[in-house]
Amino acid sequence: AQTLAAKVTLRSETVKTIVLEIENYREEKTKIQSELKVYENVVLGGTFDRLHNGHKLLLSAAALHCSRRLVVGITDGVQLEGKTLVELIEPCEIRSRNVRRFVNDVFPEVVCETEA
């Protein structure tokens, strides 16, 4: 019984911590956006192959300037011709899914759309 009670207490504290982090994030985001020029819609593009920290910084900066909708163009087809090791680039569907997943996880209030 003590083990179960300890687990429930630990999970309860974890949930409280997560809720506080979300509240702090929202307050911090509001503060940051009050200092930035914010647009209803923001558009950017790139290849976004194997989503890495540089991509995440770019997407985060775009989302911070966005109040409603972020449209991300994903390079594909003839646009990829001439890229080094083009045969190793992930399929467009995977790259699009990874971009949408990241933006939705970090900025759930922003609608993220991808276009190839």
N, C-alpha and C positions, 0 to 999 in steps of 0.2 A: 504494500500500500504506500509506503514511503517513496518508493521508486516512482510509482505512478504520480503521486502528488508532486514530486520533484520535477518530473517531466512536464506536467501541466503548468507548474509555476514557471519553468524555464521557457516553455512555449509562449505563455502569456507575456512574459517579459520581452521575448523576441518580437512578438506582435506589437507590443507597445513601442519598442525601439523602431520598428519599421514604420509605424504610423507617424512617430515623431520625425523620422527622416523624411518622409513624404511631405509632411507639413513644412519642415524647414526648407525642403527643395522648392516647394511652391512659393514660399515667401522670398527665397533667394532669387528665383526665376522672375518673380514680379518686380523685385528691386532692380535686377539687371535689365529687364525690358524697359523699365521706366527711364533708363539712361540711354537706350538704343532707339533708333528709328525702327518701328515695327510696321510691317506691311501685312495686309490680309492674306495675300498669296505670295509665295516665293518659289522661284524656279531655278534649278541648277542641273548640271549634267556631268557625266563622267563614265568611265568604264566600271568602276567599283568592283574590280576583280579581287577576290579574297579580302573581304572587308577588314581593314586594319585601322590602327589608331588615327592615322592621317585622314582616312575617309570619315571616321567617326567625329573628328574635330570639325571637318567641313560640314557634315550633316548637322551637327549640333549648333554651329554658328548660324547656319541657314534657318534652323528651327527656332532659335532664339529671336530671330528677326521676323518670325511668322506668327500671326495670331490665329490663322484658320487652316490654310491648306499649303502643303509643300509638294511640289511636283518635281520629281527627279527623273531626268532623261538618262537612260542607260544605253551606252554605246553598244551597237551590235551590227551585224551584217557587213556591208561595204565599209562602214565607218571603222571597222577593225583591221581592214587591209593595211599592210605595212607595219603593223605593231609587231614588236619582237615576241617570238614564241606564241603567236596567236592561237596555235593548236592547244596550248595549255590553259587558255582563258576559260573560266567556268561558263556553263550555259547561261544565257540571259535570264532565264526563269529563276535560277538559283541566285544570281546577283541581285535581281529585283526583289526577291523574297527576303534576302538578307538585309537590304536597305530598308524595306518596309518594316521588318521585324525590329531593327535597331531603333528607328524613329518612333515606332509605336511603343516600344518598351521604355524609352527615355522621355518622350514627349507625347503621352497618350492623348493630350488635348488637341494635337495637330493631326489633321488628316493627311496621310502620306500616300501619294499616288506615284507609280512608276510608269514610264513610257519607254518603249524601245525605238 
